[in-house]
Structures are given as structure tokens and as C-alpha cells.
Amino acid sequence: MSTPLKTSFRYLRRSPFQALAAISVLAITYFVMTLLTTTVYSVGQALTYFETRPQTIAFLKTEAKDEEIKALEQKLQSDSRVRTVRVVSREDALELYKNATKDNPLLGELVSPSIFPPSIEFSVTVLQNAQTVLEEVKKEPIVDTIGFTANIGGKDSVNTVIERLKEISKALRTVGFVAVGVLLVTSFLVLIVVMTMRTTMRKSEIESLSLLGATPGFIRTPIVLEALQYSIIGVVVGWLLAVILIMYVTPSLFTYFGEIPILPREMDKFFMLFGVSFVLNLVSALIIALASSTLAVSRSIRTIK
Amino acid sequence: MLEFKNVTKRFGQITALDDISFTVESGEFIFVIGPSGAGKTTIMKLVIHEYTPDSGEIILDGEPLHKFKSWQVPKLRQKLGIVFQDFKLLPSRTIYENIETALAVKRVTKSEWDERIKHVLNLVGLENRAHLFPSQLSGGELQRAAIARAIVVNPSVIFADEPTGNLDWETADGIMKLLVRINEEGKTVIVTTHNQEIVAKYGGRVIEVRDGKIVNDHKVSKKHKHEHTS
């Protein structure tokens, strides 16, 4: 083991309670940060899910010809604001009707395709554009009426759901940013205090090293390494606890949210998500550790001749 | 190799060194003597750039130390072997690790460490104390450990500040013999002391400092048989 690393481990062992305090604060920070990041991700996923569902349906006039329907379909497909387009013919509509009334097959037998108007279901990429696109489609000569798809409960319902989700997402992001910011600043300050205490305790040692000809870098390295050890341990503990908690509640979440993909169901994607969150946590922790320890030790080195 | 040219150092109203000049040649063994507060330690601290002179020049191996910038100081200190009055051994490290630290500071190749440490421990007679902590050693052993740490980096000059202070005669004599042996290996050794008996026994060039001034710079002949009367 290299000398600075050995020295940093020695420092860590010498004052375990200070080390524990620093590690605990960092672990709490990264536990909360992992949970918040996951929640923001899940809300984002739910929002995308609702936004990408076929939201609007244009019922076409019964006299609409196939070429005209095809032309409108192509027009919508070429519109960058439109994400998905699906033409539902009279026959398709009848099939849907039969499926919906399969408990009572007689109802399906009583109707013919001619009573169902053809329709075009489509979704927009950004929900804000929905109204404009709707207005434009409404003006098409073959369009009779326009509305929201029934599977999310009509216009008011879909708007309410999405708007509420957006509000939740926005609030979560704001609260998350503030909470993580406060926790990161607290961790930074706690690390500065701990590292300053450590360097003050070692002042005579630092002085002796300096008199032996140690460069500021040589003196600084074990102290910075010690702070990095705290942050790495803190991130691993905090992240691991959060992942264990999330994995524990995931089956219940999947049951509750059904097909809404709030978290990846495939293991590789699941671990990829938490891998990315771990790397982000680690990077921020390393930055905090480097900044706080460098600041703490520089103050001590400055006073030594 | 070391030259002080009209060096003055003041601490507020107190003049610690007043226009002193002297030259030390390579391979010399020099005593800097004088009572406490005469300015002996200030000379050493000026050499290691812990202090900077108010006026005058200090030249070491042709390099003007008084003009050194702070980034040049570590390199300078790595060239010197300093034995501090209060040893300055790291209390949390064993004697072996203390010596190892000096090698790490100078970035000596790791493969050489063990051999060099064993050699100096053998030289100072602490081979059986290598894995003890400073708090477990006697004053004489601490002094020898400090010498071992100073010489392990193979410096061209050893500066020992009161190496016999607070030691009984026999231990002090042992330390001096060790320093003489190091000098015989070709190293320049500068010893500050207020112990006249030591100076009388070992002789050589003696620079006497009093109230910040050099009052005498002369050769003292060596007593071959020392009789300790105190």
C-alpha cells in the first residue's frame, strides 16, 4: 500500500468517532439523494406514459373516403408535433365494440360496421401542443367531432391527471433540489469541520513533515485521501440502503401502478438506472470531499513556515 | 558550502543575530556554541528557511537561500539533515516509520527503503527499537532516532541543534561519537551546543555566538582523554 494511503487509513482509525460522524452525514445525504432521484425519475416516467398515450380521437364523417382518410393520416404522421397516429376503420371499431361487450355477445351481433364512424387516434409529443393540433384537425373537412380517448376518462380527466402529475413532478424537483442542495452544503460544512479538526490535531505532525522537506502536496495527500474515503464509504452506504429499500417496495409499487412504468422492470435496466445514480452520487461526493479537505488543509499549511 | 554574509535577524526590538558572517567548508565538523538565547538555533532556522534574514546573504552550495521562494523550500530541506532539539519525531509512527517518512518525503525509491533504514538503525544502535513508538524510548534513544532520520536521506550537511541537551554525560558522549563517525564518512556536521565539556572533548572548529554576534571563531584542540568531573 502506498504511504499516503496507509497514512490516511491510520488517521481514519485514530479518530473513529469523527470518521463515523462524517460518514453518517454523507450516508444520509446520499440515501435521501438516491430516493429523491428515483422518485423524480418515476414521476417523469409516469408523466411520459400519460403524455404518450393516444390522447385524442377524431371521429370522421361517415362519407369520408379511404383516400381522404389516408391523406389525413399521412398529414398527421408528417407533423412533428404528433407522436403516434392510428386509423380505426369501421371494422376495427366493431371489433373494439365486440371486445368491450364480450360479456353480452348479443349486443355485438345486433350491430353492423356501418353504424361505427371511422376514426383517427393520435397523441402529441408535448401536451401543450394538444389544443392547437386539435383545433387544426377539427378544421379538416372529413372530421366530424373531436375528443379525448375514453380510456383515460375524457377531456377533463386527462388534463387533470397530466396537470396534477406535472405539478407533482415540478414540486418534487424543486423540493428535491432544495433538499439535496441543503444536504450537500451540510455535508460539505461537516467535512470541512471534521477535516479542520483533523489537521489541527495533526498540526505538530504537519509542522514536522514540513521541516523535513515535505511539499504541500505530500502533506495534503493523506488528508484529502481520508476525506475521499469518508465520501466513498458514505455514498456506498447511503446508496446501498436506498437501493435495498427501493427493491423491497418495488413489487408493491408494480402492483399498485400496474402498467405505468415508474421503474424499469428488466433487471439490467433497473441496475443501469441505479448504476447511473451511484456514479452521479459518487462524483458529487468526490467533489465535496476534494473541495472541503483541500480548503481545510490549506488553511493549516498556510500558517506553517 | 555554507556561507553567512552579514546576516541580521530581528524579532521586533530583539536582535537575535547581528551582522554575522562565517563560512563552512564541505566535510567540516563545527560546534556553534553560546549560552541559551545567543542565537544558535536562529542560525539553524535561517538555514532551513524557517526564518528569513532581515539583511545579509546565506549561500548554500552556491544557492542564495535568502532569495528562495516558498516553493523552493521543501527541496532545500530535503538536502539537509536536521536533528531538532525537540526531535520532532512523529508520535503516532514507529521509529522505523519515522525514518521511512523521511525517505518518502525525499521520494527515494521504495525498494531502497528497507536496506537504508536497517543501515542507519544499525549505525545508531537502534535496530532492536525499530518497531517501538517514540513514547516508548528514552531521551538518548530518541536523539539517536532523530539522527537516524536525518542521515537516512544521505544529506551533504547535518545540522544538529543541541543534540546533547538534557542527556546524561554517557549518552551525550555516545551521540557525539555517532556524529563524529558520520563526519568521518564525509558529511559536514554542524552542532549547536552550550555544553563546554563536549566541545573540549571533541575539539575542532568552534564558532562562539553571544548576544547575536560571533565573538570567536577558532580551532580547539581535541582532548584525547576526557575526565568527567561533574
HADDOCK unambig.tbl for C-alpha pairs under 7 A between the chains (distance, minus, plus):
assign (segid A and resid 205 and name CA) (segid B and resid 90 and name CA) 5.94 0.50 0.50
assign (segid A and resid 208 and name CA) (segid B and resid 88 and name CA) 5.72 0.50 0.50
assign (segid A and resid 211 and name CA) (segid B and resid 77 and name CA) 6.68 0.50 0.50
assign (segid A and resid 212 and name CA) (segid B and resid 77 and name CA) 5.96 0.50 0.50
assign (segid A and resid 212 and name CA) (segid B and resid 78 and name CA) 6.34 0.50 0.50
assign (segid A and resid 212 and name CA) (segid B and resid 102 and name CA) 6.66 0.50 0.50
assign (segid A and resid 213 and name CA) (segid B and resid 74 and name CA) 4.01 0.50 0.50
assign (segid A and resid 213 and name CA) (segid B and resid 75 and name CA) 6.30 0.50 0.50
assign (segid A and resid 213 and name CA) (segid B and resid 77 and name CA) 4.50 0.50 0.50
assign (segid A and resid 213 and name CA) (segid B and resid 78 and name CA) 4.81 0.50 0.50
assign (segid A and resid 213 and name CA) (segid B and resid 105 and name CA) 6.54 0.50 0.50
assign (segid A and resid 214 and name CA) (segid B and resid 74 and name CA) 5.72 0.50 0.50
assign (segid A and resid 214 and name CA) (segid B and resid 105 and name CA) 5.11 0.50 0.50
assign (segid A and resid 215 and name CA) (segid B and resid 74 and name CA) 5.54 0.50 0.50
assign (segid A and resid 305 and name CA) (segid B and resid 50 and name CA) 5.56 0.50 0.50
